[in-house]
């Protein structure tokens, strides 16, 4: 039983550590307000750092010109010009729009990654990796449910 408690603590602790951080965002809502604003899936991803199932987002296949916005606060995050097919099953971009996202270290059971969040509301978007295409070499691997696409 102690082993199970340890494993659960390792999986849950990164999310708890995030809520304990003293961060301030322009858009701050109560938990009830976030639940009312977001779909259940978007709520889990944006507010509790969940990950949607690979290949489940239609935004992974979105190829029209436009801008991807935060599903939590509608901040413009990524241009379709920076989107590419990474083959991972999640919408991927080689760079965000200027001053759109923030990052922080996401430590977990299997090591550290760089978490990407919305600069305005702090919503969890996904992670960034150093295996993307040029010119940046970055892969911003985002949860589609955390994004809203606006063609244009």
N, CA, C and O of each residue as an XYZ file, in Angstrom:
608
protein
N       0.825     -1.194      0.000
C       0.000      0.000      0.000
C       0.868      1.257      0.000
O       0.517      2.242     -0.650
N       1.996      1.244      0.717
C       2.856      2.428      0.760
C       3.421      2.756     -0.615
O       3.578      3.928     -0.957
N       3.725      1.736     -1.402
C       4.245      1.961     -2.744
C       3.199      2.690     -3.611
O       3.540      3.606     -4.359
N       1.941      2.280     -3.503
C       0.873      2.916     -4.263
C       0.726      4.382     -3.850
O       0.566      5.246     -4.712
N       0.776      4.673     -2.567
C       0.677      6.050     -2.077
C       1.847      6.874     -2.601
O       1.661      8.023     -3.002
N       3.048      6.302     -2.603
C       4.215      7.002     -3.127
C       4.048      7.337     -4.601
O       4.315      8.465     -5.016
N       3.602      6.353     -5.405
C       3.417      6.581     -6.837
C       2.351      7.640     -7.103
O       2.535      8.493     -7.972
N       1.263      7.599     -6.384
C       0.223      8.613     -6.547
C       0.771      9.983     -6.181
O       0.493     10.963     -6.873
N       1.542     10.068     -5.109
C       2.128     11.346     -4.705
C       3.068     11.887     -5.775
O       3.095     13.093     -6.024
N       3.832     11.013     -6.405
C       4.746     11.452     -7.463
C       3.988     11.989     -8.670
O       4.424     12.949     -9.305
N       2.865     11.377     -8.983
C       2.088     11.818    -10.138
C       1.304     13.087     -9.850
O       1.136     13.925    -10.736
N       0.824     13.237     -8.625
C      -0.013     14.382     -8.267
C       0.822     15.578     -7.828
O       0.402     16.717     -8.028
N       1.966     15.358     -7.247
C       2.766     16.440     -6.662
C       3.088     17.576     -7.623
O       3.017     18.730     -7.201
N       3.439     17.332     -8.894
C       3.726     18.468     -9.765
C       2.556     19.434     -9.892
O       2.764     20.647     -9.906
N       1.344     18.927     -9.984
C       0.170     19.796    -10.060
C      -0.050     20.568     -8.780
O      -0.444     21.734     -8.814
N       0.204     19.920     -7.636
C       0.049     20.609     -6.364
C       1.091     21.690     -6.207
O       0.800     22.767     -5.687
N       2.311     21.412     -6.656
C       3.367     22.418     -6.555
C       3.010     23.658     -7.359
O       3.310     24.777     -6.942
N       2.371     23.468     -8.510
C       2.009     24.604     -9.339
C       1.009     25.501     -8.633
O       1.138     26.725     -8.677
N       0.001     24.905     -7.974
C      -1.011     25.718     -7.327
C      -0.436     26.458     -6.130
O      -0.989     27.471     -5.701
N       0.669     25.962     -5.587
C       1.264     26.609     -4.429
C       2.167     27.778     -4.822
O       2.532     28.580     -3.962
N       2.534     27.894     -6.088
C       3.396     28.978     -6.531
C       2.663     30.305     -6.467
O       1.464     30.381     -6.734
N       3.385     31.329     -6.117
C       2.789     32.662     -6.036
C       2.939     33.357     -7.382
O       3.846     34.166     -7.577
N       2.044     33.034     -8.305
C       2.061     33.657     -9.622
C       0.814     34.506     -9.762
O      -0.242     34.193     -9.212
N       0.962     35.580    -10.505
C      -0.154     36.479    -10.725
C      -0.409     36.601    -12.221
O       0.525     36.758    -13.007
N      -1.687     36.529    -12.611
C      -2.060     36.626    -14.012
C      -3.135     37.691    -14.174
O      -3.877     37.984    -13.236
N      -3.214     38.266    -15.366
C      -4.197     39.313    -15.646
C      -5.630     38.802    -15.520
O      -6.504     39.520    -15.033
N      -5.877     37.563    -15.957
C      -7.202     36.963    -15.848
C      -7.153     35.939    -14.716
O      -6.458     34.927    -14.809
N      -7.894     36.214    -13.657
C      -7.944     35.327    -12.501
C      -9.403     35.082    -12.157
O     -10.144     36.022    -11.870
N      -9.812     33.828    -12.184
C     -11.184     33.454    -11.871
C     -11.190     32.428    -10.742
O     -10.176     31.786    -10.469
N     -12.332     32.280    -10.098
C     -12.481     31.225     -9.096
C     -12.580     29.885     -9.821
O     -12.797     29.833    -11.032
N     -12.420     28.815     -9.067
C     -12.543     27.490     -9.651
C     -13.937     27.306    -10.259
O     -14.062     26.737    -11.343
N     -14.963     27.770     -9.588
C     -16.338     27.652    -10.097
C     -16.497     28.433    -11.405
O     -17.174     27.968    -12.322
N     -15.888     29.599    -11.498
C     -15.970     30.392    -12.725
C     -15.254     29.704    -13.887
O     -15.743     29.719    -15.016
N     -14.077     29.093    -13.606
C     -13.374     28.354    -14.662
C     -14.215     27.172    -15.127
O     -14.318     26.920    -16.327
N     -14.818     26.445    -14.190
C     -15.660     25.293    -14.545
C     -16.840     25.714    -15.420
O     -17.208     25.002    -16.354
N     -17.431     26.870    -15.117
C     -18.574     27.358    -15.893
C     -18.151     27.826    -17.285
O     -18.924     27.715    -18.237
N     -16.943     28.341    -17.406
C     -16.461     28.900    -18.672
C     -15.967     27.832    -19.640
O     -16.112     27.987    -20.853
N     -15.385     26.747    -19.124
C     -14.692     25.752    -19.945
C     -15.455     24.439    -20.035
O     -16.249     24.104    -19.156
N     -15.202     23.702    -21.109
C     -15.717     22.333    -21.188
C     -14.993     21.510    -20.118
O     -13.926     21.916    -19.657
N     -15.552     20.362    -19.714
C     -14.870     19.538    -18.710
C     -13.438     19.169    -19.123
O     -12.534     19.164    -18.288
N     -13.231     18.860    -20.413
C     -11.893     18.488    -20.888
C     -10.944     19.689    -20.841
O      -9.806     19.568    -20.387
N     -11.413     20.841    -21.310
C     -10.573     22.041    -21.291
C     -10.253     22.452    -19.862
O      -9.143     22.901    -19.580
N     -11.203     22.304    -18.972
C     -10.966     22.619    -17.554
C      -9.834     21.755    -16.994
O      -8.935     22.268    -16.329
N      -9.874     20.459    -17.257
C      -8.845     19.564    -16.733
C      -7.463     19.905    -17.300
O      -6.469     19.881    -16.573
N      -7.401     20.220    -18.586
C      -6.109     20.548    -19.202
C      -5.616     21.918    -18.735
O      -4.503     22.037    -18.222
N      -6.434     22.939    -18.911
C      -6.000     24.312    -18.608
C      -5.768     24.562    -17.124
O      -4.817     25.255    -16.764
N      -6.603     24.024    -16.267
C      -6.522     24.349    -14.843
C      -5.826     23.279    -14.005
O      -5.384     23.564    -12.893
N      -5.721     22.041    -14.525
C      -5.118     20.962    -13.729
C      -4.029     20.202    -14.473
O      -3.643     19.106    -14.064
N      -3.530     20.780    -15.566
C      -2.385     20.240    -16.308
C      -2.581     18.822    -16.830
O      -1.619     18.062    -16.935
N      -3.812     18.463    -17.155
C      -4.062     17.164    -17.776
C      -3.558     17.203    -19.225
O      -3.191     18.262    -19.735
N      -3.546     16.058    -19.865
C      -3.146     15.959    -21.269
C      -4.235     15.215    -22.025
O      -4.676     14.142    -21.611
N      -4.666     15.803    -23.146
C      -5.670     15.112    -23.958
C      -5.025     13.928    -24.676
O      -3.808     13.886    -24.860
N      -5.845     12.982    -25.073
C      -5.362     11.800    -25.784
C      -4.783     12.205    -27.137
O      -5.387     13.001    -27.856
N      -3.642     11.674    -27.479
C      -3.006     11.967    -28.770
C      -3.954     11.619    -29.907
O      -4.611     10.579    -29.882
N      -4.020     12.497    -30.904
C      -4.850     12.275    -32.075
C      -6.314     12.617    -31.888
O      -7.108     12.448    -32.815
N      -6.691     13.094    -30.710
C      -8.104     13.361    -30.442
C      -8.550     14.761    -30.857
O      -9.751     15.012    -30.950
N      -7.627     15.664    -31.106
C      -8.000     17.041    -31.419
C      -8.081     17.295    -32.915
O      -7.131     17.006    -33.644
N      -9.211     17.836    -33.386
C      -9.295     18.216    -34.797
C      -8.320     19.345    -35.142
O      -8.003     19.546    -36.314
N      -7.847     20.075    -34.145
C      -6.897     21.160    -34.419
C      -5.540     20.641    -34.866
O      -4.752     21.383    -35.452
N      -5.261     19.377    -34.593
C      -4.006     18.794    -35.078
C      -3.992     18.767    -36.609
O      -2.931     18.849    -37.228
N      -5.167     18.653    -37.205
C      -5.280     18.590    -38.666
C      -5.706     19.927    -39.285
O      -5.914     20.005    -40.496
N      -5.834     20.962    -38.481
C      -6.240     22.282    -38.990
C      -5.125     22.866    -39.849
O      -3.982     22.973    -39.405
N      -5.466     23.248    -41.095
C      -4.426     23.756    -42.002
C      -4.781     25.111    -42.621
O      -4.045     25.616    -43.469
N      -5.897     25.696    -42.202
C      -6.263     27.008    -42.742
C      -5.410     28.110    -42.109
O      -4.843     27.931    -41.031
N      -5.331     29.249    -42.797
C      -4.647     30.415    -42.240
C      -5.493     30.980    -41.110
O      -6.719     31.039    -41.209
N      -4.833     31.395    -40.040
C      -5.546     31.970    -38.906
C      -4.673     32.009    -37.673
O      -3.448     31.912    -37.748
N      -5.338     32.154    -36.524
C      -4.629     32.287    -35.253
C      -5.275     31.360    -34.224
O      -6.499     31.241    -34.161
N      -4.444     30.714    -33.428
C      -4.887     29.848    -32.345
C      -4.871     30.669    -31.049
O      -3.854     31.256    -30.682
N      -6.025     30.694    -30.366
C      -6.197     31.481    -29.143
C      -6.320     30.560    -27.936
O      -6.612     29.373    -28.075
N      -6.093     31.121    -26.752
C      -6.288     30.389    -25.503
C      -7.780     30.142    -25.303
O      -8.579     31.071    -25.416
N      -8.162     28.908    -25.009
C      -9.558     28.572    -24.753
C     -10.033     29.143    -23.425
O     -11.237     29.211    -23.180
N      -9.108     29.555    -22.566
C      -9.488     30.104    -21.272
C      -9.770     31.587    -21.290
O     -10.729     32.044    -20.669
N      -8.940     32.355    -21.999
C      -9.073     33.820    -21.949
C      -9.070     34.487    -23.313
O      -9.169     35.711    -23.393
N      -8.958     33.720    -24.384
C      -8.996     34.191    -25.769
C      -7.761     34.988    -26.201
O      -7.826     35.690    -27.210
N      -6.662     34.907    -25.491
C      -5.426     35.560    -25.919
C      -4.892     34.855    -27.161
O      -4.851     33.625    -27.202
N      -4.485     35.613    -28.169
C      -3.863     35.038    -29.371
C      -2.509     34.444    -28.983
O      -1.677     35.127    -28.386
N      -2.288     33.164    -29.323
C      -1.083     32.451    -28.885
C      -0.150     32.042    -30.022
O       1.061     32.246    -29.937
N      -0.711     31.463    -31.089
C       0.097     30.915    -32.172
C      -0.504     31.266    -33.521
O      -1.721     31.208    -33.702
N       0.346     31.630    -34.461
C      -0.076     31.846    -35.840
C      -0.070     30.510    -36.564
O       0.764     29.648    -36.286
N      -0.999     30.341    -37.491
C      -1.005     29.120    -38.298
C       0.262     29.019    -39.152
O       0.632     27.927    -39.585
N       0.928     30.154    -39.396
C       2.172     30.142    -40.174
C       3.293     29.393    -39.448
O       4.252     28.953    -40.082
N       3.180     29.248    -38.132
C       4.199     28.544    -37.351
C       3.783     27.110    -37.024
O       4.505     26.411    -36.314
N       2.642     26.665    -37.523
C       2.151     25.314    -37.245
C       2.780     24.322    -38.225
O       3.021     24.645    -39.388
N       3.035     23.127    -37.739
C       3.548     22.072    -38.606
C       3.074     20.717    -38.079
O       2.633     20.613    -36.934
N       3.163     19.700    -38.899
C       2.770     18.352    -38.506
C       3.971     17.651    -37.885
O       4.890     17.228    -38.586
N       3.951     17.535    -36.562
C       5.067     16.899    -35.860
C       4.937     15.383    -35.828
O       5.887     14.686    -35.471
N       3.768     14.870    -36.197
C       3.546     13.433    -36.156
C       3.285     12.901    -34.753
O       3.249     11.688    -34.551
N       3.104     13.791    -33.783
C       2.899     13.368    -32.399
C       1.438     13.144    -32.041
O       1.136     12.458    -31.064
N       0.521     13.723    -32.832
C      -0.898     13.624    -32.509
C      -1.433     14.834    -31.762
O      -2.596     14.846    -31.357
N      -0.602     15.851    -31.573
C      -1.023     17.097    -30.939
C      -0.659     18.260    -31.853
O       0.335     18.179    -32.576
N      -1.438     19.342    -31.841
C      -1.066     20.522    -32.630
C       0.318     21.012    -32.189
O       0.577     21.179    -30.997
N       1.195     21.237    -33.161
C       2.572     21.640    -32.848
C       2.945     22.885    -33.632
O       2.511     23.086    -34.766
N       3.761     23.714    -32.997
C       4.189     24.999    -33.556
C       5.673     25.170    -33.302
O       6.198     24.651    -32.318
N       6.363     25.900    -34.190
C       7.784     26.127    -33.955
C       8.043     27.426    -33.200
O       9.174     27.674    -32.780
N       7.013     28.266    -33.016
C       7.168     29.433    -32.142
C       5.801     30.015    -31.816
O       4.876     29.931    -32.624
N       5.671     30.617    -30.606
C       4.430     31.308    -30.253
C       4.469     32.751    -30.763
O       5.505     33.226    -31.227
N       3.349     33.427    -30.675
C       3.322     34.859    -30.962
C       4.101     35.581    -29.863
O       4.215     35.060    -28.754
N       4.640     36.774    -30.150
C       5.428     37.503    -29.141
C       4.630     37.746    -27.853
O       3.478     38.180    -27.887
N       5.266     37.457    -26.735
C       4.718     37.698    -25.389
C       3.370     37.035    -25.143
O       2.554     37.550    -24.379
N       3.133     35.890    -25.789
C       1.858     35.189    -25.633
C       1.898     34.113    -24.563
O       0.898     33.875    -23.886
N       3.052     33.453    -24.400
C       3.138     32.329    -23.472
C       4.238     32.551    -22.447
O       5.144     33.364    -22.630
N       4.126     31.803    -21.371
C       5.170     31.725    -20.361
C       5.583     30.274    -20.237
O       4.875     29.381    -20.703
N       6.717     30.034    -19.614
C       7.184     28.661    -19.406
C       7.672     28.504    -17.976
O       7.986     29.479    -17.293
N       7.725     27.269    -17.546
C       8.292     26.927    -16.239
C       8.677     25.454    -16.258
O       8.177     24.686    -17.080
N       9.551     25.070    -15.366
C       9.982     23.686    -15.266
C       8.859     22.848    -14.682
O       8.240     23.218    -13.684
N       8.609     21.726    -15.313
C       7.575     20.782    -14.909
C       8.287     19.497    -14.515
O       8.620     18.687    -15.379
N       8.525     19.299    -13.215
C       9.226     18.114    -12.724
C       8.219     17.020    -12.415
O       7.193     17.258    -11.777
N       8.524     15.838    -12.870
C       7.612     14.715    -12.639
C       8.359     13.439    -12.405
O       9.574     13.439    -12.210
N       7.637     12.358    -12.425
C       8.177     11.039    -12.148
C       9.278     10.638    -13.125
O      10.216      9.934    -12.750
N       9.167     11.088    -14.386
C      10.117     10.678    -15.416
C      11.081     11.786    -15.818
O      11.609     11.757    -16.929
N      11.326     12.759    -14.947
C      12.270     13.833    -15.233
C      11.582     15.178    -15.393
O      10.421     15.351    -15.023
N      12.321     16.124    -15.949
C      11.820     17.482    -16.098
C      11.509     17.800    -17.551
O      12.193     17.343    -18.467
N      10.458     18.595    -17.740
C      10.099     19.115    -19.054
C       9.843     20.607    -18.874
O       9.798     21.111    -17.751
N       9.677     21.302    -19.989
C       9.331     22.712    -19.917
C       7.864     22.866    -20.257
O       7.444     22.628    -21.390
N       7.084     23.270    -19.255
C       5.649     23.466    -19.403
C       5.393     24.828    -20.038
O       6.104     25.791    -19.750
N       4.382     24.914    -20.897
C       3.991     26.157    -21.553
C       2.606     26.540    -21.048
O       1.691     25.717    -21.031
N       2.462     27.796    -20.637
C       1.163     28.276    -20.167
C       0.833     29.619    -20.807
O       1.719     30.328    -21.286
N      -0.442     29.955    -20.807
C      -0.905     31.241    -21.326
C      -0.397     32.351    -20.424
O      -0.534     32.283    -19.202
N       0.185     33.366    -21.027
C       0.713     34.484    -20.254
C      -0.379     35.232    -19.501
O      -0.125     35.755    -18.416
N      -1.593     35.294    -20.056
C      -2.639     36.118    -19.455
C      -3.435     35.413    -18.360
O      -3.759     36.032    -17.347
N      -3.762     34.113    -18.545
C      -4.576     33.437    -17.523
C      -3.843     32.308    -16.793
O      -4.368     31.753    -15.827
N      -2.638     31.968    -17.248
C      -1.877     30.900    -16.601
C      -2.322     29.505    -16.983
O      -1.821     28.527    -16.429
N      -3.255     29.390    -17.923
C      -3.753     28.073    -18.323
C      -2.668     27.213    -18.945
O      -1.885     27.677    -19.774
N      -2.632     25.947    -18.532
C      -1.661     24.982    -19.065
C      -2.007     24.672    -20.516
O      -3.141     24.308    -20.827
N      -1.027     24.817    -21.399
C      -1.241     24.574    -22.825
C      -0.591     23.277    -23.297
O      -1.155     22.564    -24.127
N       0.583     22.973    -22.775
C       1.336     21.794    -23.203
C       2.782     21.931    -22.780
O       3.076     22.454    -21.705
N       3.692     21.457    -23.632
C       5.124     21.495    -23.326
C       5.912     21.898    -24.562
O       5.428     21.766    -25.686
N       7.122     22.388    -24.351
C       8.009     22.732    -25.458
C       9.244     21.839    -25.384
O       9.792     21.589    -24.311
N       9.666     21.366    -26.559
C      10.802     20.458    -26.667
C      11.799     21.004    -27.683
O      11.453     21.841    -28.517
N      13.024     20.529    -27.608
C      14.100     20.996    -28.496
C      14.283     20.102    -29.714
O      15.411     19.922    -30.173
N      13.203     19.536    -30.249
C      13.319     18.656    -31.411
C      12.435     19.117    -32.574
O      11.970     18.301    -33.369
N      12.211     20.417    -32.664
C      11.359     20.967    -33.715
C      12.149     21.409    -34.932
O      13.372     21.276    -34.975
N      11.440     21.936    -35.916
C      12.086     22.374    -37.163
C      12.761     23.737    -37.015
O      12.545     24.463    -36.045
N      13.562     24.047    -37.983
C      14.168     25.376    -38.059
C      13.081     26.366    -38.484
O      12.151     25.950    -39.175
N      13.138     27.605    -38.128
C      14.335     28.289    -37.666
C      14.581     28.238    -36.158
O      15.657     28.641    -35.718
N      13.633     27.761    -35.344
C      13.835     27.801    -33.890
C      14.350     26.487    -33.312
O      15.004     26.485    -32.270
N      14.064     25.378    -33.974
C      14.421     24.079    -33.420
C      13.509     23.659    -32.273
O      13.795     22.675    -31.590
N      12.413     24.388    -32.049
C      11.494     24.114    -30.944
C      10.236     23.420    -31.456
O       9.808     23.624    -32.592
N       9.657     22.596    -30.587
C       8.350     21.982    -30.847
C       7.436     22.322    -29.683
O       7.528     21.722    -28.612
N       6.564     23.279    -29.898
C       5.543     23.628    -28.919
C       4.396     22.654    -29.140
O       3.579     22.840    -30.042
N       4.341     21.625    -28.320
C       3.374     20.546    -28.446
C       2.194     20.881    -27.538
O       2.285     20.744    -26.318
N       1.074     21.324    -28.141
C      -0.037     21.886    -27.392
C      -1.238     20.952    -27.362
O      -1.459     20.179    -28.294
N      -1.999     21.027    -26.302
C      -3.267     20.324    -26.209
C      -4.294     21.112    -27.029
O      -4.514     22.296    -26.774
N      -4.914     20.465    -27.998
C      -5.875     21.149    -28.850
C      -7.073     21.689    -28.068
O      -7.626     22.730    -28.423
N      -7.473     20.988    -27.009
C      -8.614     21.421    -26.213
C      -8.323     22.718    -25.452
O      -9.251     23.381    -24.985
N      -7.057     23.082    -25.324
C      -6.658     24.333    -24.670
C      -6.659     25.514    -25.652
O      -6.430     26.659    -25.263
N      -6.922     25.214    -26.930
C      -6.866     26.232    -27.978
C      -8.208     26.392    -28.673
O      -9.038     25.483    -28.700
N      -8.391     27.584    -29.235
C      -9.533     27.876    -30.104
C      -8.950     28.467    -31.387
O      -8.154     29.405    -31.332
N      -9.340     27.924    -32.540
C      -8.832     28.423    -33.821
C      -9.775     29.470    -34.397
O     -10.988     29.270    -34.453
N      -9.197     30.590    -34.825
C      -9.951     31.644    -35.479
C      -9.361     31.838    -36.883
O      -8.256     32.360    -37.027
N     -10.111     31.412    -37.925
C      -9.597     31.580    -39.284
C      -9.516     33.036    -39.671
O     -10.245     33.885    -39.157
N      -8.601     33.303    -40.602
C      -8.536     34.695    -41.066
C      -7.267     35.067    -41.725
O      -7.106     36.210    -42.152
